[in-house]
Amino acid sequence: MKNRREIGREYEDAAAAYLEKNGYVILERNYRDRRGEIDIIAKDGKELVFVEVKYRRDLEKGDPAEAVHFLKQKKVRDSARGYLYQHRLGEDIPCRFDVVAILGQEIRLIKDAF
């Protein structure tokens, strides 16, 4: 039986492949700093995109996108600021926050989710 980290990695792999198929260029995965973690950092055209991946086997615990609540959004935003600073990118660089919600085998991309 797979542990949560292995399952998470599997669905992050699926999300990364889905994003690449849709024209994204993956720059980094599982970026961590003291503020939190960002699952995927990518480029979509000229925009830098910070992507949160959420998986649910079924709707028993709700839609996976609903799990990206206010506190999680804040942590991702704070980590994104850290990424921009660490890579010496100005805060004027066009950025957005997407969510890849995986429900069973269905993958849904929510652009500019928050």
mmCIF file of the C-alpha atoms, coordinates in Angstrom:
data_MODEL
# 
_entry.id   MODEL 
# 
loop_
_atom_site.group_PDB 
_atom_site.id 
_atom_site.type_symbol 
_atom_site.label_atom_id 
_atom_site.label_alt_id 
_atom_site.label_comp_id 
_atom_site.label_asym_id 
_atom_site.label_entity_id 
_atom_site.label_seq_id 
_atom_site.pdbx_PDB_ins_code 
_atom_site.Cartn_x 
_atom_site.Cartn_y 
_atom_site.Cartn_z 
_atom_site.occupancy 
_atom_site.B_iso_or_equiv 
_atom_site.pdbx_formal_charge 
_atom_site.auth_seq_id 
_atom_site.auth_comp_id 
_atom_site.auth_asym_id 
_atom_site.auth_atom_id 
_atom_site.pdbx_PDB_model_num 
ATOM 1   C CA . MET A 1 1   ? 0.000   0.000  0.000   1.00 0.00 ? 1   MET A CA 1 
ATOM 2   C CA . LYS A 1 2   ? 1.286   3.455  -0.908  1.00 0.00 ? 2   LYS A CA 1 
ATOM 3   C CA . ASN A 1 3   ? 1.796   6.132  1.715   1.00 0.00 ? 3   ASN A CA 1 
ATOM 4   C CA . ARG A 1 4   ? 0.430   9.665  1.372   1.00 0.00 ? 4   ARG A CA 1 
ATOM 5   C CA . ARG A 1 5   ? 3.726   11.048 0.045   1.00 0.00 ? 5   ARG A CA 1 
ATOM 6   C CA . GLU A 1 6   ? 3.891   8.398  -2.720  1.00 0.00 ? 6   GLU A CA 1 
ATOM 7   C CA . ILE A 1 7   ? 0.282   9.047  -3.684  1.00 0.00 ? 7   ILE A CA 1 
ATOM 8   C CA . GLY A 1 8   ? 0.942   12.801 -3.687  1.00 0.00 ? 8   GLY A CA 1 
ATOM 9   C CA . ARG A 1 9   ? 3.997   12.367 -5.910  1.00 0.00 ? 9   ARG A CA 1 
ATOM 10  C CA . GLU A 1 10  ? 1.987   10.216 -8.338  1.00 0.00 ? 10  GLU A CA 1 
ATOM 11  C CA . TYR A 1 11  ? -0.713  12.851 -8.744  1.00 0.00 ? 11  TYR A CA 1 
ATOM 12  C CA . GLU A 1 12  ? 1.793   15.700 -8.923  1.00 0.00 ? 12  GLU A CA 1 
ATOM 13  C CA . ASP A 1 13  ? 3.468   13.751 -11.772 1.00 0.00 ? 13  ASP A CA 1 
ATOM 14  C CA . ALA A 1 14  ? 0.082   13.471 -13.505 1.00 0.00 ? 14  ALA A CA 1 
ATOM 15  C CA . ALA A 1 15  ? -0.578  17.195 -12.965 1.00 0.00 ? 15  ALA A CA 1 
ATOM 16  C CA . ALA A 1 16  ? 2.863   18.152 -14.335 1.00 0.00 ? 16  ALA A CA 1 
ATOM 17  C CA . ALA A 1 17  ? 2.322   15.983 -17.435 1.00 0.00 ? 17  ALA A CA 1 
ATOM 18  C CA . TYR A 1 18  ? -1.130  17.546 -17.924 1.00 0.00 ? 18  TYR A CA 1 
ATOM 19  C CA . LEU A 1 19  ? 0.295   21.062 -17.633 1.00 0.00 ? 19  LEU A CA 1 
ATOM 20  C CA . GLU A 1 20  ? 3.111   20.296 -20.093 1.00 0.00 ? 20  GLU A CA 1 
ATOM 21  C CA . LYS A 1 21  ? 0.559   18.893 -22.538 1.00 0.00 ? 21  LYS A CA 1 
ATOM 22  C CA . ASN A 1 22  ? -1.249  22.233 -22.228 1.00 0.00 ? 22  ASN A CA 1 
ATOM 23  C CA . GLY A 1 23  ? 1.850   24.307 -23.030 1.00 0.00 ? 23  GLY A CA 1 
ATOM 24  C CA . TYR A 1 24  ? 3.260   24.985 -19.576 1.00 0.00 ? 24  TYR A CA 1 
ATOM 25  C CA . VAL A 1 25  ? 7.026   24.729 -19.026 1.00 0.00 ? 25  VAL A CA 1 
ATOM 26  C CA . ILE A 1 26  ? 7.764   23.215 -15.623 1.00 0.00 ? 26  ILE A CA 1 
ATOM 27  C CA . LEU A 1 27  ? 10.505  25.162 -13.829 1.00 0.00 ? 27  LEU A CA 1 
ATOM 28  C CA . GLU A 1 28  ? 10.454  23.560 -10.418 1.00 0.00 ? 28  GLU A CA 1 
ATOM 29  C CA . ARG A 1 29  ? 8.537   21.044 -8.331  1.00 0.00 ? 29  ARG A CA 1 
ATOM 30  C CA . ASN A 1 30  ? 8.044   20.923 -4.585  1.00 0.00 ? 30  ASN A CA 1 
ATOM 31  C CA . TYR A 1 31  ? 9.655   24.286 -3.939  1.00 0.00 ? 31  TYR A CA 1 
ATOM 32  C CA . ARG A 1 32  ? 10.035  24.748 -0.186  1.00 0.00 ? 32  ARG A CA 1 
ATOM 33  C CA . ASP A 1 33  ? 10.958  27.642 2.011   1.00 0.00 ? 33  ASP A CA 1 
ATOM 34  C CA . ARG A 1 34  ? 10.277  28.497 5.639   1.00 0.00 ? 34  ARG A CA 1 
ATOM 35  C CA . ARG A 1 35  ? 6.797   29.755 4.737   1.00 0.00 ? 35  ARG A CA 1 
ATOM 36  C CA . GLY A 1 36  ? 5.543   26.626 3.007   1.00 0.00 ? 36  GLY A CA 1 
ATOM 37  C CA . GLU A 1 37  ? 5.629   24.636 -0.200  1.00 0.00 ? 37  GLU A CA 1 
ATOM 38  C CA . ILE A 1 38  ? 4.544   25.134 -3.800  1.00 0.00 ? 38  ILE A CA 1 
ATOM 39  C CA . ASP A 1 39  ? 3.775   21.941 -5.695  1.00 0.00 ? 39  ASP A CA 1 
ATOM 40  C CA . ILE A 1 40  ? 4.689   23.170 -9.190  1.00 0.00 ? 40  ILE A CA 1 
ATOM 41  C CA . ILE A 1 41  ? 6.212   26.380 -10.531 1.00 0.00 ? 41  ILE A CA 1 
ATOM 42  C CA . ALA A 1 42  ? 5.871   26.816 -14.291 1.00 0.00 ? 42  ALA A CA 1 
ATOM 43  C CA . LYS A 1 43  ? 5.798   29.296 -17.142 1.00 0.00 ? 43  LYS A CA 1 
ATOM 44  C CA . ASP A 1 44  ? 2.660   29.698 -19.227 1.00 0.00 ? 44  ASP A CA 1 
ATOM 45  C CA . GLY A 1 45  ? 3.615   32.079 -21.993 1.00 0.00 ? 45  GLY A CA 1 
ATOM 46  C CA . LYS A 1 46  ? 5.032   35.139 -20.260 1.00 0.00 ? 46  LYS A CA 1 
ATOM 47  C CA . GLU A 1 47  ? 3.372   34.388 -16.912 1.00 0.00 ? 47  GLU A CA 1 
ATOM 48  C CA . LEU A 1 48  ? 5.024   32.675 -13.969 1.00 0.00 ? 48  LEU A CA 1 
ATOM 49  C CA . VAL A 1 49  ? 2.492   30.247 -12.537 1.00 0.00 ? 49  VAL A CA 1 
ATOM 50  C CA . PHE A 1 50  ? 2.423   28.832 -9.020  1.00 0.00 ? 50  PHE A CA 1 
ATOM 51  C CA . VAL A 1 51  ? 0.346   25.641 -9.039  1.00 0.00 ? 51  VAL A CA 1 
ATOM 52  C CA . GLU A 1 52  ? -1.282  23.854 -6.129  1.00 0.00 ? 52  GLU A CA 1 
ATOM 53  C CA . VAL A 1 53  ? -2.251  20.217 -6.819  1.00 0.00 ? 53  VAL A CA 1 
ATOM 54  C CA . LYS A 1 54  ? -5.088  18.595 -4.874  1.00 0.00 ? 54  LYS A CA 1 
ATOM 55  C CA . TYR A 1 55  ? -6.352  15.029 -5.243  1.00 0.00 ? 55  TYR A CA 1 
ATOM 56  C CA . ARG A 1 56  ? -9.461  13.283 -3.957  1.00 0.00 ? 56  ARG A CA 1 
ATOM 57  C CA . ARG A 1 57  ? -10.442 9.704  -4.736  1.00 0.00 ? 57  ARG A CA 1 
ATOM 58  C CA . ASP A 1 58  ? -14.133 10.680 -4.615  1.00 0.00 ? 58  ASP A CA 1 
ATOM 59  C CA . LEU A 1 59  ? -16.366 13.497 -3.404  1.00 0.00 ? 59  LEU A CA 1 
ATOM 60  C CA . GLU A 1 60  ? -16.748 12.064 0.104   1.00 0.00 ? 60  GLU A CA 1 
ATOM 61  C CA . LYS A 1 61  ? -14.430 14.768 1.526   1.00 0.00 ? 61  LYS A CA 1 
ATOM 62  C CA . GLY A 1 62  ? -15.542 17.392 -0.983  1.00 0.00 ? 62  GLY A CA 1 
ATOM 63  C CA . ASP A 1 63  ? -14.177 18.649 -4.284  1.00 0.00 ? 63  ASP A CA 1 
ATOM 64  C CA . PRO A 1 64  ? -10.372 18.745 -4.306  1.00 0.00 ? 64  PRO A CA 1 
ATOM 65  C CA . ALA A 1 65  ? -10.356 22.431 -5.308  1.00 0.00 ? 65  ALA A CA 1 
ATOM 66  C CA . GLU A 1 66  ? -12.241 23.268 -2.089  1.00 0.00 ? 66  GLU A CA 1 
ATOM 67  C CA . ALA A 1 67  ? -9.209  22.053 -0.113  1.00 0.00 ? 67  ALA A CA 1 
ATOM 68  C CA . VAL A 1 68  ? -7.268  25.096 -1.326  1.00 0.00 ? 68  VAL A CA 1 
ATOM 69  C CA . HIS A 1 69  ? -8.769  27.267 1.408   1.00 0.00 ? 69  HIS A CA 1 
ATOM 70  C CA . PHE A 1 70  ? -7.762  30.756 2.517   1.00 0.00 ? 70  PHE A CA 1 
ATOM 71  C CA . LEU A 1 71  ? -4.893  29.658 4.791   1.00 0.00 ? 71  LEU A CA 1 
ATOM 72  C CA . LYS A 1 72  ? -3.408  27.405 2.079   1.00 0.00 ? 72  LYS A CA 1 
ATOM 73  C CA . GLN A 1 73  ? -3.697  30.245 -0.443  1.00 0.00 ? 73  GLN A CA 1 
ATOM 74  C CA . LYS A 1 74  ? -1.868  32.567 1.953   1.00 0.00 ? 74  LYS A CA 1 
ATOM 75  C CA . LYS A 1 75  ? 0.964   30.048 2.438   1.00 0.00 ? 75  LYS A CA 1 
ATOM 76  C CA . VAL A 1 76  ? 1.336   29.583 -1.328  1.00 0.00 ? 76  VAL A CA 1 
ATOM 77  C CA . ARG A 1 77  ? 1.339   33.366 -1.898  1.00 0.00 ? 77  ARG A CA 1 
ATOM 78  C CA . ASP A 1 78  ? 3.934   33.861 0.841   1.00 0.00 ? 78  ASP A CA 1 
ATOM 79  C CA . SER A 1 79  ? 6.141   31.103 -0.603  1.00 0.00 ? 79  SER A CA 1 
ATOM 80  C CA . ALA A 1 80  ? 5.739   32.630 -4.073  1.00 0.00 ? 80  ALA A CA 1 
ATOM 81  C CA . ARG A 1 81  ? 7.097   35.918 -2.708  1.00 0.00 ? 81  ARG A CA 1 
ATOM 82  C CA . GLY A 1 82  ? 10.036  33.982 -1.296  1.00 0.00 ? 82  GLY A CA 1 
ATOM 83  C CA . TYR A 1 83  ? 10.629  32.311 -4.668  1.00 0.00 ? 83  TYR A CA 1 
ATOM 84  C CA . LEU A 1 84  ? 10.586  35.665 -6.470  1.00 0.00 ? 84  LEU A CA 1 
ATOM 85  C CA . TYR A 1 85  ? 13.035  37.100 -3.936  1.00 0.00 ? 85  TYR A CA 1 
ATOM 86  C CA . GLN A 1 86  ? 15.341  34.073 -3.979  1.00 0.00 ? 86  GLN A CA 1 
ATOM 87  C CA . HIS A 1 87  ? 15.489  34.112 -7.793  1.00 0.00 ? 87  HIS A CA 1 
ATOM 88  C CA . ARG A 1 88  ? 15.883  37.914 -7.908  1.00 0.00 ? 88  ARG A CA 1 
ATOM 89  C CA . LEU A 1 89  ? 12.675  38.370 -9.870  1.00 0.00 ? 89  LEU A CA 1 
ATOM 90  C CA . GLY A 1 90  ? 10.829  41.627 -9.354  1.00 0.00 ? 90  GLY A CA 1 
ATOM 91  C CA . GLU A 1 91  ? 7.353   41.562 -7.918  1.00 0.00 ? 91  GLU A CA 1 
ATOM 92  C CA . ASP A 1 92  ? 6.232   43.233 -11.148 1.00 0.00 ? 92  ASP A CA 1 
ATOM 93  C CA . ILE A 1 93  ? 6.737   39.972 -13.076 1.00 0.00 ? 93  ILE A CA 1 
ATOM 94  C CA . PRO A 1 94  ? 3.342   38.697 -14.287 1.00 0.00 ? 94  PRO A CA 1 
ATOM 95  C CA . CYS A 1 95  ? 2.285   35.853 -11.982 1.00 0.00 ? 95  CYS A CA 1 
ATOM 96  C CA . ARG A 1 96  ? -0.825  33.861 -11.279 1.00 0.00 ? 96  ARG A CA 1 
ATOM 97  C CA . PHE A 1 97  ? -1.962  31.029 -9.060  1.00 0.00 ? 97  PHE A CA 1 
ATOM 98  C CA . ASP A 1 98  ? -3.561  27.954 -10.621 1.00 0.00 ? 98  ASP A CA 1 
ATOM 99  C CA . VAL A 1 99  ? -5.062  24.859 -9.049  1.00 0.00 ? 99  VAL A CA 1 
ATOM 100 C CA . VAL A 1 100 ? -4.981  21.393 -10.582 1.00 0.00 ? 100 VAL A CA 1 
ATOM 101 C CA . ALA A 1 101 ? -7.873  19.472 -9.026  1.00 0.00 ? 101 ALA A CA 1 
ATOM 102 C CA . ILE A 1 102 ? -7.775  15.719 -9.563  1.00 0.00 ? 102 ILE A CA 1 
ATOM 103 C CA . LEU A 1 103 ? -10.946 13.782 -8.767  1.00 0.00 ? 103 LEU A CA 1 
ATOM 104 C CA . GLY A 1 104 ? -10.508 10.082 -9.376  1.00 0.00 ? 104 GLY A CA 1 
ATOM 105 C CA . GLN A 1 105 ? -8.987  10.020 -12.868 1.00 0.00 ? 105 GLN A CA 1 
ATOM 106 C CA . GLU A 1 106 ? -10.386 13.404 -13.964 1.00 0.00 ? 106 GLU A CA 1 
ATOM 107 C CA . ILE A 1 107 ? -7.941  16.319 -14.083 1.00 0.00 ? 107 ILE A CA 1 
ATOM 108 C CA . ARG A 1 108 ? -9.305  19.869 -13.982 1.00 0.00 ? 108 ARG A CA 1 
ATOM 109 C CA . LEU A 1 109 ? -7.193  22.997 -14.364 1.00 0.00 ? 109 LEU A CA 1 
ATOM 110 C CA . ILE A 1 110 ? -8.440  26.152 -12.683 1.00 0.00 ? 110 ILE A CA 1 
ATOM 111 C CA . LYS A 1 111 ? -6.442  29.087 -14.018 1.00 0.00 ? 111 LYS A CA 1 
ATOM 112 C CA . ASP A 1 112 ? -6.082  32.187 -11.878 1.00 0.00 ? 112 ASP A CA 1 
ATOM 113 C CA . ALA A 1 113 ? -7.803  30.331 -9.032  1.00 0.00 ? 113 ALA A CA 1 
ATOM 114 C CA . PHE A 1 114 ? -6.837  32.865 -6.352  1.00 0.00 ? 114 PHE A CA 1 
# 
